Amino acid sequence: MPDPSIEWSDAEDGGKWLWDNYTRIRAVWADLASWMRGTRASGESEEEAQEPGILILGPGGVGKSTFAKLMTDAVHPLADMPVQYDESMDVESYTLEPPGDGGETEFVVLPGQQHRRADSWPELLRDVQDGRFRGAILFSAFGHHALGDVSYKDSALYAEHGRKKPAFLRAFLQKCRDDELRVLSDLATHLKLCSRPVWMLSVVTKQDLWWNVRSAVEDHYQSGPYSAIIDEVRNHRGAKSFRHEMVFASLIIRRLMTGRGELLKNNVAGYDQEYQLRSLWQLAVTIDALRQWEQGK
């Protein structure tokens, strides 16, 4: 459980909080990763002891791989975040290897680009239904998806909207938000039929890009079509076999750029490291709440 001695005070300065608590924050993330490793019971083989995995999915360029690396100690949330978007070509797998006699847990990260989904998503979504995964983490970003190594001027949306960047950006963000709902709907279909208790975590990233309209962003995900789909799963399964949580966060503070270095949107003025650290801390607290639910506490 996150250490209560480093709970954030509303009066706390972000830089001072980080300086005072850096070592203990590292331990918090390590503890959360340890929960996902599981423990082998006496007489179990390594194969029998392997814990069901965690499925990480969402459209391309919303933070899936960054989060998986964060949770598996490949990067640290306060020091090692990547500075550019690298498109995932295939399914990525990260294993949490336990110390001593524990079982392993696997993070499976699905590539998010639409043209890559047909090959990898159907089988792994069926695995959700079959109980291979104990939880699913769905990433969204209020439409602020990284474009990869392309120019926005090559997009059909750019031509369709008068070759004007502001009009393109509005259309692009809406198109990406629509895609987020499609991904959620696909996942929900299989969560309803999952053969074991299962949890879901919605992580809405890139808070530093939409902080000035955060009320609208929160309403978008906490009411309306997104919330309605979650409610369908909850009503179908019941509270004892399904738990959903939502976090708004910024894994890294970074402008929205194309892979060609073209600026699409600046960070919101006033969103600084303090707000980012608060969001990461809330993410840790929420993951711990899911741990307690999974363990029946």
Backbone hydrogen bonds, N-H to C=O, Kabsch-Sander energy under -0.5 kcal/mol:
donor,donor_aa,acceptor,acceptor_aa,energy
6,I,3,D,-2.0
7,E,4,P,-1.4
12,E,9,S,-1.9
17,W,13,D,-2.8
18,L,14,G,-2.4
19,W,15,G,-2.4
20,D,16,K,-2.8
21,N,17,W,-1.8
22,Y,18,L,-1.2
25,I,21,N,-2.6
26,R,22,Y,-2.0
27,A,23,T,-1.5
28,V,24,R,-1.8
29,W,25,I,-2.1
30,A,26,R,-1.9
31,D,27,A,-2.5
32,L,28,V,-2.2
33,A,29,W,-2.1
34,S,30,A,-2.1
35,W,31,D,-1.8
36,M,32,L,-1.0
37,R,34,S,-1.5
38,G,34,S,-0.8
38,G,35,W,-0.6
40,R,101,D,-0.9
44,E,41,A,-2.0
49,A,45,S,-2.0
50,Q,46,E,-0.7
50,Q,47,E,-0.7
51,E,104,E,-1.8
53,G,132,R,-1.6
54,I,106,E,-2.6
55,L,135,G,-2.3
56,I,54,I,-0.5
56,I,108,V,-3.2
57,L,55,L,-0.5
57,L,137,I,-2.3
60,G,112,G,-0.8
62,V,59,P,-0.6
67,F,63,G,-2.2
68,A,64,K,-2.2
69,K,65,S,-2.4
70,L,66,T,-2.0
71,M,67,F,-2.6
72,T,68,A,-1.5
73,D,70,L,-1.2
74,A,69,K,-2.2
75,V,69,K,-1.6
79,A,76,H,-1.1
80,D,76,H,-1.9
87,E,85,Y,-0.5
92,E,109,V,-2.6
94,Y,107,F,-2.6
96,L,105,T,-3.2
97,E,95,T,-0.9
102,G,99,P,-1.1
105,T,96,L,-1.3
107,F,94,Y,-3.8
108,V,54,I,-2.6
108,V,106,E,-0.6
109,V,92,E,-3.4
109,V,107,F,-0.6
110,L,56,I,-2.4
110,L,108,V,-0.6
116,R,113,Q,-2.0
117,R,113,Q,-0.7
117,R,114,Q,-1.0
118,A,114,Q,-0.6
120,S,116,R,-0.9
121,W,117,R,-2.7
124,L,120,S,-1.0
125,L,121,W,-2.7
126,R,122,P,-1.8
127,D,123,E,-1.4
128,V,124,L,-1.2
129,Q,125,L,-1.5
130,D,126,R,-1.9
131,G,128,V,-1.3
132,R,127,D,-2.5
133,F,127,D,-0.6
134,R,53,G,-2.2
135,G,53,G,-0.9
136,A,199,W,-1.9
137,I,55,L,-3.1
138,L,136,A,-0.6
138,L,201,L,-2.5
139,F,57,L,-2.6
139,F,137,I,-0.6
140,S,203,V,-2.3
144,H,141,A,-2.0
145,H,143,G,-2.1
146,A,61,G,-1.6
147,L,257,M,-0.6
150,V,148,G,-2.2
154,D,151,S,-1.6
155,S,152,Y,-1.4
158,Y,155,S,-0.6
159,A,155,S,-1.2
160,E,156,A,-2.5
161,H,157,L,-1.2
162,G,159,A,-1.1
163,R,158,Y,-2.5
164,K,161,H,-1.0
168,F,164,K,-2.6
169,L,165,K,-2.9
170,R,166,P,-2.1
171,A,167,A,-2.1
172,F,168,F,-3.0
173,L,169,L,-2.7
174,Q,170,R,-1.9
175,K,171,A,-2.5
176,C,172,F,-2.3
177,R,173,L,-2.1
178,D,174,Q,-2.3
179,D,175,K,-1.7
180,E,176,C,-2.1
181,L,177,R,-1.6
182,R,178,D,-1.6
183,V,179,D,-2.4
184,L,180,E,-2.3
185,S,181,L,-2.6
186,D,182,R,-2.2
187,L,183,V,-2.4
188,A,184,L,-2.9
189,T,185,S,-1.7
190,H,186,D,-1.0
190,H,187,L,-0.7
191,L,187,L,-2.3
192,K,188,A,-2.1
193,L,189,T,-0.5
194,C,191,L,-1.1
195,S,129,Q,-1.2
198,V,241,S,-2.1
199,W,134,R,-1.5
200,M,243,R,-2.8
201,L,136,A,-2.5
202,S,245,E,-3.0
203,V,138,L,-2.6
203,V,201,L,-0.6
204,V,202,S,-0.6
204,V,247,V,-3.0
205,T,140,S,-2.9
205,T,203,V,-0.8
207,Q,249,A,-1.7
209,L,206,K,-2.1
210,W,206,K,-0.7
210,W,207,Q,-0.6
211,W,207,Q,-0.8
213,V,210,W,-1.8
214,R,211,W,-1.3
216,A,213,V,-0.5
217,V,213,V,-2.0
218,E,214,R,-3.0
219,D,215,S,-2.2
220,H,216,A,-2.1
221,Y,217,V,-1.6
222,Q,218,E,-2.5
223,S,219,D,-1.6
226,Y,220,H,-0.6
228,A,224,G,-2.3
229,I,225,P,-2.0
230,I,226,Y,-1.7
231,D,227,S,-2.6
232,E,228,A,-1.8
233,V,229,I,-1.7
234,R,230,I,-2.5
235,N,231,D,-3.0
236,H,232,E,-1.9
237,R,233,V,-2.4
238,G,234,R,-2.8
241,S,238,G,-1.1
242,F,238,G,-0.7
243,R,198,V,-1.2
245,E,200,M,-1.9
247,V,202,S,-2.5
249,A,204,V,-2.9
249,A,247,V,-0.5
254,R,252,I,-0.7
256,L,265,K,-2.4
257,M,255,R,-0.9
258,T,262,E,-2.1
259,G,148,G,-2.7
259,G,150,V,-0.5
260,R,150,V,-0.9
261,G,258,T,-1.8
264,L,256,L,-2.9
265,K,256,L,-1.6
268,V,208,D,-3.3
271,Y,268,V,-2.0
272,D,270,G,-0.9
276,Q,272,D,-1.9
277,L,273,Q,-3.0
278,R,274,E,-2.2
279,S,275,Y,-2.1
280,L,276,Q,-2.2
281,W,277,L,-2.4
282,Q,278,R,-2.3
283,L,279,S,-1.9
284,A,280,L,-2.0
285,V,281,W,-2.3
286,T,282,Q,-2.3
287,I,283,L,-2.3
288,D,284,A,-1.9
289,A,285,V,-1.6
290,L,286,T,-1.8
291,R,287,I,-2.0
292,Q,288,D,-2.3
293,W,289,A,-2.0
294,E,290,L,-2.7
295,Q,291,R,-2.0
296,G,293,W,-1.4
297,K,292,Q,-3.2
